[in-house]
Amino acid sequence: MNKETLLIGMAAASLFAALASAETFRLNSPDGKIEALVSDGKALTLDISADGKKLLEKVEFAMDTDRGALGRDASAVSCDYSNHRGAIDTVWGIEKSVRDDYNQMELNFKKFKVIVRAYDDAVAYRFVSKLGDGKMTVGGETLNIPLKPSDKLVAHLEKGVQTSFEKPYTRLTFGEMKKENPHSASLPLLMDRGSAKVALVESDVSGYPALRVAAGESGMVSKISKYPKAFKVKVHNRYASEFEDCIARTSASREFPWRAFVVARDDADLAANQTVFRLAKPCAIEDTSWIKPGVCVWEWWNNWNLEGVDFESGVNEQTYRYLIDYAAENSIPYVVFDAGWLTGKDAGEMLDTDEKLAEGKTYIDVKGLIEYADSKDVKVILWVLAKSMDKYPQKAFDLMKSWGAAGLKIDFADRDDQTAMEFYEKMARMAAEREMIIDMHGCAKPVGQFRTWPNLVNFEGVLGGEVNKWAKSITPSHNVDLVFTRMLMGPMDYTPGGLRNSAKKDFNVCWNLPQTQGTRAHQTAMYVVYFAPLQMLCDSASEYLKNPDILKFMSETPTVWDETRVIEGKLGKYIVVARRSGDDWYIGGMCDWDGRETDIDLSQILQPDTAYKAEIISDGANAGKIGTDFKYSVKELSSSDRLKLKMAPGGGFAVKLSPKNFDIFGLEIF
């Protein structure tokens, strides 16, 4: 045996010994009901159990970089345990303060560490690299979740890298997913494990691509967009046309995104889960007092239509002055100027928009209209193309700020690779420096940026109400699904409020006068059920003015909350949520085409020994066949009462409960 052979043999023996002595590290949630086991050695693996039942087993995770692999053939040199008990005060959210209780272990390896956290409702992990100074490339990231062919999934399936992230949530087994072999599924991914559902989510994705998954040989595996090498522009979109052979170019020593598994024993546990928020970076804006969530007039969905006016409505100054007056008269804080104000054309017809924006050559007098809105105490949000903001970021921001715009609606980014995720963060940072809010459209789902940059007041990344203009895919069941799926990731710009409501057999696609599937009360409930700090009123001012009770409820319902409680819910079937703002409670309920009766024990939310005025918008007696039929009623309720409501097929309800102090000669005094 020569010396070289001897050395190789010794190295192999050393590696075998290391792998043979692979260790398993245990971490329990604060309540002791969730257990995470991480094993080192040839591969890092994660097991998750809840209530003594195994949910996921041998989930393999690793990273490959040009400075070496993280999580392969590695043994931990130490493990440090810690815990945290506290709360996070929100700038805005579904709660004023979010509980942040977890146990944590840090597995230390020679050139990296893995941080694992166990919450009472989730397990999360992240890599932290310690590979020296300078930059490195990440070739790929491994996440392999073993599944059986019969295991049930709910997945947001994508056809390619370039996507608007506007698809329905599909129910299928892993076997069916493997057979159909779609390009990928964006998060969240729901896995039915029998005793609980497990949702894969992520958070704190900064300077790094977002995670997607695809069907592998024996389970779901990570599938992450490659780093773009070249781009092509087609009208309103900027497409990645060539890619590098890596997913990221980043710092050699850094924290990587959190990958988390939300554990839901009941579907309702998914409807107000805060895992993504908890794991996100803290707020990066020192003074947030200028960030004002609220309701917004939106003209694009209703095609700028107005009735009973003495001018032709459209992309013109008379229409926008009318909408500003309407907003002011109804205490609506925002009006959005959507596609058209810059060129007079819709997005798909826009040419030379980048230069026109940079030069401030607008189709209408935007500056004058914003000055008019300011005189009425109404703020204006301007719609812009992502490609224009990417090409002329500083010039565009400074120009629109000089006009007095309160914020931007940035559309058609349509990617989640590293450069796209960096773009979203750059827009948030540059807007914050100018005290402007951002509504991201045509974008990836949120991944915690809304905590770090709370001027990012909403995100699309959802098959929302706009689609009613051209497709029949926005069913009541889909609308219910979103509460348990897309909203797991954060705020959602669905754009509700359509008032041409139709029963199942009567829905027709119409671009100019769009309808919605389901009842008017179903649409009204969205203002309570859906979380949207900047919430749209999608229909025409004329339609709302015909329905003052609906307009009052939709325009006055808060868009951010002090407390949230999920009363009941089942994925795709029904949802009932209660939210508090100050002393007032709001309850919203929605259901699929099957309809549902609900019976709410008000002692769950109301203060004892207090009378409440209940304003209720519910389905009318004929709402099942006439979607526009609704009932507005007022009654007195207390914590000792039960609130029974019947939802029609595709129906819903919305309730406001305000404390009554006393009466004087029959007059209510609040």
N, C-alpha and C positions, 0 to 999 in steps of 0.2 A: 504493500500500500504506500503510494507516494504522499508527500506532505499536502498537496492540493486536495487529494481525495479525502485525506484525514480531516482537513479543515471543513470541507463540505459536509462530511458525515457528522462532525461535531455540531455544525450549525443546524443541520436538520434535526439532530437529536435534541438540541436546545429548543428549537421551535416546537417540536412534538411535545416536549415536557411542558412548555408554556401553555400549549393548547389543552393538554391533558388536565392541567390544573385550572381550567377556566372557572371563573367564579360567577355566582349569581347574587345580585344585590336587590334587596327588597325595600319597597317604599309604600306606605299606606296613606290614604287620605286622612284629613283631620277627624272625620267621623268613624274611621276604621273600616268603612264598607267597601272601599275600592282599593285594590292592591295592584302595584306595578312591579314586575320582576325584570331586571335587565341583566343579561348574561354577556360576558365578554369572550374572547378567544378567537376562533377562526372568523367569526362574524358577530357583530353586536345584534342582539335580539331582544325584543320587548314582548312580555306577556301582560295582559290586562284582565283582571277579574273584578266582578262586582257582586256583592252579597254572596260570596262563596262560589260563584259560578264563573267559569272561564268564558271570556268574551272574545279575546284575540290571543293567538298563540304563535310564538316564534316569528313575530314581525321583524324582518331584517332591515336595518338602516345603516347607511354608510355614505361617504363622499369620496370622490376621486379628483385629485388636483395634480398640477404639474410639480408639486412639492411633496407628493406622497399621498397615500390613502388615509382617510380617517374612518376608523371603524372596522378595518379588516386586519386579521392576524395581530390583534392587540390585546394586551392584558392591562387592566387598571392597576396603577401603582398605589392608589388610595381612594377612599370614598368619604366625602364630608357631608354630614347631614345637618339640616337646619330647618326652621319652620318660620312661618310668617302669619300673623293674625292682625288684620287691620281692615281699612276701607279706603276706597279711592273716591274723592269728590269729583264729580263730573262737571265739565263746562256746560254740557247739555247731554241728555240721554234718555233712556226709559226709566232711569232711577237717578235721584239726586246724589246718592252715594252707593257705590258698588262694593259689596263685601269681597275681600281679597284674602281668603284664608287658604293656605296650602302648606304642605310639607315638601321638602326639596332634598335631593341628593346630587352632589357633584362628583362624577366619576372622572378622576384625573388620570390621563395617559401621558406619555412622554411629550407628544407634540400637539395634543388637543385635549379637550375635556367635553363631557356630555352632561348637560344639566337636565334633570328630570324633575317635574313637579307633579304632585298628586293633589287635586282639588276634590271636593265632595261630589263633583259632577264631571270631572275630566282628568285626563292624564296628558301631559305635554312633555316634549323633549326638544332640545336644540344642541347643535354643535357649536363649540367655541374653539377656533383654531389658534395655535401658537407656533406659527411657522416663520417667524422672523419679520423683518421689515420689507417694504416694497409691495409689489403686486404679484398676484398669482392668477392662474386660470383654473376654473372648476370644470372638469370634463363632463361630469355627471353626478347625479345624486341617486342613491338607491333607497327606495322604500318598497318593500315587498310584503304585502298583507295576504297570507295564505287563506284561501277560501275554497269551499266545495262547490261543484257545479250547481247544486240546488240552493245555495245561499242567495237570499233576496237582497236586491239593491234598489236604491232610488238615486238616479244619476242625472247630471246635467251634461248631456252628450254634445260634443263639438266635432265638427267636420274637418277642422284644420287649425293651423297656427293663427291665421287672421280670422277673427270672429268678433261679432258684437256682443257675445255672451248673452244672447237672447233666445234661449231654447226652453221648452217645457221640461219638467222633471219626469224622467222616464222610469217606470217600474219594470224591472227585469231581473232574471237570475244571473249569477256570475257565468253560468254555462251559456246563457243566451248572449251575454255581453261578449264572451270569447268568440262565439260563432259569428255574431254580427260585426265584431271588430271595428267599432268606430275609432276615429283618430284618437280621441281622448275624452275625459270627463273633467270639467272644472269643478272646483269645490263649492259647497260641501258635497261629500259622498256619504250617503246613508247606507249602513249595513245592518240588516235585521239579524240579530243574534239570538232570537228566541226570547230570552228573559229580559232583553234590553235592545234598544237600537244604539248603534255607535256611529257618530258622525265625524268624519275626518275634516278638519279645518286647519287653517294656518293663520299666523299673525306676525307682526313686526317684519314684514318683507321690505327691506330697504337696501337699495343697491344690489338687487338680486331678482331673478325671475320668480314668478308665481308658480306654485305647484299645481300640476294636473296629474291625473292617473289614467291608466289604460289597462286592458285585460292582458295579463301575462299568461304563462303556461299553467301556473297553479295558484294564481291569485292576482289581486290588483297590484300594479307596479307604477312607480313614478314615471311620468312623461313630461319633461320640462322643455319649454321652447329654447332653441339654440340662440346664441348671441347673434344679432343681425350684422351682416357684413355690408349689405347694399340695400337701397330702397328705390321704389318706383312710385310715382304719383299718378293717380287716376281720378280726375275730377276732384272729389272732396276727400279722398282717402290717400294716405301714405302707407304703402305696403312694404313689408320686408321681403326682398326678392332673393337675397343670398344670405347664407348663414355661415358663421365660423363653426369649427368642430369643438365647441365648448358651450356651456350654458351660461357662464359668467366670467367676467374679468373683475377682480375685486382685491381688496387688501388681504395680504397673507395672514394677518392676525386680526381676527374679528369675531363678532357674534353672528351666527347665521339665524335664519327665521325659525320661529317656533312651529313645530308640527304637533297638532293636538287631536286627541280622540275624546269627543264629548259622549258621555254615557247618559242615556235617557231611558229610565225604567218605564216611563209612560210617554206617549207622544207629546203631551202637554209640556214635558220638561224641556223640549226643544224650542218652545215658543218665546222664551224670554231669557235664553242662555247668554251669559256675558263672558264666555271664555276668550273670544277674540279680543274684546276690549281689555280684559285683565292682562293679557300677554303683550299688549302693544306698548310701545315706548310712551313715557309720560308726555304731557303737553309741552310743546316747544315754544309756545307763544306766551310771553310774560304777562301782558295785559290783554285779556280776552273780552273786556267790557263792550267792545264795538261789534262783537259777533252776535247778530240778532236773528235767530231762527224765526220762521213765520210762514204764512200762507201766501201763495203767489198766483196772480192772474196769468194764464197761459193761453195764447191765441192760435198756435200752430195746429193743434189737434182739431179745433173747430173751424179751421180754415178762415180765420179772421171774420167769420160770419156775424152779422148783426141785423136785427129786425127793427123796424119802426124808426129808423134814422133818416135824415135828409141828405145823406151822402153815400157814395158807393164804398162799402167797407173793403178793406184789403190792407196791403202794406203801404199805408199812407199816413200822413200826419193827423188827419181827422180821426181815423180809427184809433190811433194811439192816444190822442187827447181824450177821446171818449173813454177808453179803457182806464186811463189814469184817473179821470173823474169818477168812474164807477168804483175803482179801488178805494179812492179817498172817501167816498160816500158810505162805503161798507167796511171801513177800517181794515182793509186788506193792505198789508205793508209793502208788498212787492208786485211789480209787473215785469214779466220777461219779454224782451224783444227777441223773438226767435228768428230762424233763417229768413232772410229777406231784407232786413234793415240795411245791409251792406251793399247788396247788388240788385235787389228787387227780385231775386230768383231763389228757389228752394235749393237745398244742398246738392242734389244730383245734377243741377244745371249750372252750378257756379263755376266761373272761369276767372283766373287772375285775382282770386280773392286775397292771396297773401300780400301782394303789392298794394291792392286797394285798401286793405286794412292798415298796413304800415304807413300809407300816405294819408289816411283819414278821409278817403273819398267815399262818402256814404250815399246811399240811394235816397234816404230821408234825412231830415235835420235832427240827427240824434242828440247833439249837444243842446239844441233848443228844447227838445222834448224832455230831456233829463232836467233841465232848468225848470220847466213847467211842472214836472213831477215833484221836484224838490219844494216848489211853492205849495204843493198839496200834501206834503209830508208822505210822499210815496217814493220808494226806491226802485231803481231800474237795474235789471240784470240783462246783460248782452250775450247773445249766443254767438259763439265763434268756432271755427274749425281748429281741431288739434294741430293739423299740419301748419296752419298759419302761426299759431302760438309757438310751435316748435322752431319755425324759421325766424320769426322776429319777436322773441319773447319780451325783451325789455322795451322795445319801441311800442309794441302793441299794448302792454300793460300800462305804460306811462301815458299813452294817448287816451285810452279809455278811462283811466283814472282822472285825467285832466278834464274829460267831459263830465265827470261826476258819477260814472257808473258805480253802483254798490258792489257789483260782482259780475262773474262770468259763468256762462253755461258752455263748457268746452266739450265738443262732440267729435266722434269718429276717430278716436285713437285706436280702438279695435284690436289691441294686442296686450299680452301679459309677459313678454320677454323682459330681460333686464332693462333695456333702454326705455321700454314703455313704463315700467314701474318707476324708474327714475324720473321720467317725464311727469307722472302724476305728482310725485313728491316735489319736484321743482316748481310746478304750477302752484302748489299749495304754499310753498315758501315765498315765492315772489309775490303772490297775492297777499299773504300775511304782512309782508313788508310795506304794502300799500293800503292795508286795512280793507281788503276786499274779500268777499266770500266766493266760493267755487262750488258749482254743481257739475259733477263729471258725468258725461253721457257718452255712449258708444265706448264703454270702458270695461276693464276687468272688475270683478266684484271687489269690495273693500277688504282690506287685510289689516285693519287696525289703524290706518292713517287718520281716521276720524278722531281718535284720541290724541294722537301726536299733533295733528293740525286740525283743530276743531273749526277752522274756517272752511274746511271741506264739508259743507253742510248736507251734501247728498251725493249718491252714486246711482247710476242706472245699473248696468250689468244684470238686467232682468227682462224677461218677456212680459212687458207691461201693457198698460191700457192703450198706448198709441197703436198697437198692432191691430186693434179692432177696425182700423181704417182699411186694412188690406187682407185680413185673414180671420178665420173662425177659431183660432186656437186658444183664445182667452176665455176659458170656461169658468164657471163658478168653482169647480173642483181645483182647477189650476190656481185660482185666486187664493183658495184655502191652503194649498200646498206651500205657497211662498212663505207663509208665516213659520213653517217648520224647516224650511230649506234655505232659500236665499237670505232671509232675515237673520239666520244664524251668523252670517258674515258681517252684518252691520246695517246701517240705514239704507233705504231702498226707494228710489224715485220711480215708482210705478205709474204715477200721473193719474190718479183716480178722479172721480166726480162726473162721469158721463151721465146725462139725464134722458137720453133716448134709450130707455131700458126695454129689453125684450124677453119674452118667454123663450123656452128652448127652440121651439119650432119656427119662431118668427124672426130670428136674427138674420140680418142681411148685411153683407159687406158694402160699405159706402164711404168713399173718400171725403166727400163734401159735407155730408150730414151723418157722421159715424154713430153707430149704436153700441150698446154694451149688452152682454149676455147676463141674465139675472135681473134682480129687482132693483128699484131705486134705493130701497133700504140697504141692500147689499152694498151698493156704491157708497152710501153715507157711512156705513160701518167702517169702511176702509180708513176713514179719518181718525178713528180710534185704534183700530187693529194694526194698521201699517205704521211703521216707524219711519218718518220722513221729516227731519228738522226743517227742510225747505219743502213744503207740501204744495203741489199744484192743484189749481181749480181748472180742470181740462176743458170744460164745456164753455159755450158762448155766454157772455154776460146776459144776453137776451133770454137764454134758457133759465138762468138762475133767477133773474128778476121776475119770471113767471112763477117761481116757486120760492117765495120769501122764507118759509120755514126751513127748507133745505139749505138755502144760501146762508141763513143765519147760523145753522148748526155747523156747516162745513167751514165757514170763514172764521168762526169764533172758537172752534175746537183747538186747544193748544197743540203744538207740534213737538214739544219736548215735555218730559214728565218728571215728577218727584218720586213716583212709586208705580210699580206694575205688578199685577197678579194675574196669572192665567187661571181662569175658572174651570175650563174644560177644553179638550181639543183632541181631534183624531186626524191624522195626516190625510189630506184630500177630502175629508168628510165635513168637518165642522170645527170652528174655533170660537171661543168666547173669552175675551180679555178685558180686565178692568185696569184702568190707569187713573192716577191721582195727580192733579195740579192744584197746589194750595189745599184748600178745604173741599174742593169739588172733585167728585169721582165721575169718570166716564166709563161706560161699558159698551163694547162693540161685539157683535156676533155675526158670523157669516157661515153659510152652509153650501153644500153642493146641490145637484138637481134633485136629490132625494128629499130635501126639506128636513126640518127638525123642530122639536119642541124642547125648550130649555127651561129649567127651574132653578133660579139663582137664590141661594141663601145669602141675604144681604148682610148678615152678621159677619161674613168673611171680610167685609170692607168698611162698612159704615160705623161711625162712632155711636156707642150706646146712648140712649136717652136724648137723642137728637132727631128732630124731624127734618126731612129733606124734601125739597121740591124736585120731582122727577119729570124731565122733559123727554119724551120718548118718540122716536121715529121708528115705526115698525111696518111690516108688510101689511098692505090692505087686504081685505077679504078676498079680492080677486087678483092678487098679485101673481098667483101661479099661472094665470093666463094673460094678464095684462101687467107687464113688468113695471110700468110707471105707477101702478096703484100703491099708495102708501098712506099711512095714518099718522097724524101728529096728535099726541095726547099729553096731558099734564095731570099728575096725581101726587099725592103726598105719601111718602114711604119712610120707614125707619129700619133700624137694624133688626128688628123683630119680624120683619116682613120677608116674604119670598116673592121674587119677581118672575112671573111665568110669561113667557113669550113664545109665539109660534112663528117659525121661519118658513116661508113658502119655498117651493123648489127654486134653487138659486137665490134664496132670500137672505135676509139679515135683519139687524136692528142696531140702533144707536141710542144711547141713553146718557143724559147729563143729570147728575144728582148734586144739588146745591143745598147746603144747610139753611134751614129757615130759622130765624131768630125769634120773631114774635109777630103777631098781627095787631093792628090798631084799627078798630072799626071795620074789620074785614079786609083791610089793606095789608098785603105782605110787606114786611120790612126785613131786608137782608143786611 
